[in-house]
Amino acid sequence: MPRAIICIFDTHEIDIDEALQMRDGSRSALDFRCVECGEKVRPHHAGVDVEIRAHFEHLIRNPVCSRSDA
């Protein structure tokens, strides 16, 4: 499964770093969408483990999207 590092926000593609900055600076929920299926996603920071890079995850798993971990 490919890690999603690009999403759609307000009809524009943005990368994970920009989304994390937007989310961390916002007081309200932002509407990030998967570039493949259009479902809602949320950005996640990189993990402590070097293998876990920053990425987007679907709010609800989508078994027909290759970018969802279903």
Backbone torsions as a table, in degrees:
resi	resn	phi	psi	omega
1	MET	NA	127.3	178.1
2	PRO	-74.0	140.3	174.7
3	ARG	-77.1	128.7	179.9
4	ALA	-79.0	122.7	178.1
5	ILE	-121.9	2.9	176.9
6	ILE	-129.2	144.0	174.5
7	CYS	-140.4	176.0	174.3
8	ILE	-103.9	131.4	174.0
9	PHE	-138.2	119.3	178.2
10	ASP	54.6	46.8	178.2
11	THR	69.7	7.4	179.6
12	HIS	-119.3	146.3	173.0
13	GLU	-80.0	133.7	175.0
14	ILE	-131.3	156.7	179.8
15	ASP	-92.7	172.2	-174.3
16	ILE	-62.1	-38.0	-179.2
17	ASP	-64.0	-43.1	178.2
18	GLU	-65.0	-41.4	179.4
19	ALA	-63.7	-41.1	179.2
20	LEU	-64.8	-40.3	177.2
21	GLN	-63.8	-43.2	178.9
22	MET	-62.3	-47.7	-178.0
23	ARG	-63.6	-45.0	-177.6
24	ASP	-67.0	-23.8	179.9
25	GLY	-97.4	3.1	-175.7
26	SER	-106.0	146.0	175.6
27	ARG	-94.5	-7.1	-179.5
28	SER	-125.6	163.5	179.1
29	ALA	-68.7	138.6	178.9
30	LEU	-106.3	150.9	-174.9
31	ASP	-97.1	85.4	176.0
32	PHE	-92.0	137.2	-176.8
33	ARG	-126.1	146.5	177.2
34	CYS	-65.6	136.2	179.8
35	VAL	-71.2	-21.1	-178.5
36	GLU	-89.8	-50.2	-172.5
37	CYS	-111.1	-13.3	178.9
38	GLY	82.3	0.9	178.4
39	GLU	-76.0	161.6	-179.3
40	LYS	-68.1	138.8	175.9
41	VAL	-130.9	162.7	175.3
42	ARG	-128.0	142.7	178.5
43	PRO	-81.3	143.4	177.3
44	HIS	-125.7	137.2	175.0
45	HIS	-67.5	163.4	174.8
46	ALA	-62.8	149.7	178.5
47	GLY	-86.1	173.7	177.2
48	VAL	-64.5	-37.9	176.6
49	ASP	-69.8	128.2	-176.0
50	VAL	-62.6	-17.8	179.4
51	GLU	-78.1	-16.2	-179.2
52	ILE	-99.7	97.5	-180.0
53	ARG	-88.1	163.0	176.2
54	ALA	-59.1	141.4	-175.8
55	HIS	-164.4	171.8	173.6
56	PHE	-101.6	145.2	173.1
57	GLU	-126.6	143.7	175.9
58	HIS	-65.3	141.9	175.0
59	LEU	-66.5	-40.4	176.3
60	ILE	-124.0	126.1	-178.1
61	ARG	-56.4	139.1	-179.2
62	ASN	-122.1	103.7	-175.2
63	PRO	-65.4	-15.4	179.7
64	VAL	-96.6	-1.2	179.3
65	CYS	-101.8	128.0	-179.3
66	SER	-70.5	-12.9	179.8
67	ARG	-96.4	0.5	177.6
68	SER	-99.4	147.3	-177.1
69	ASP	-91.2	35.8	178.9
70	ALA	-82.3	NA	NA
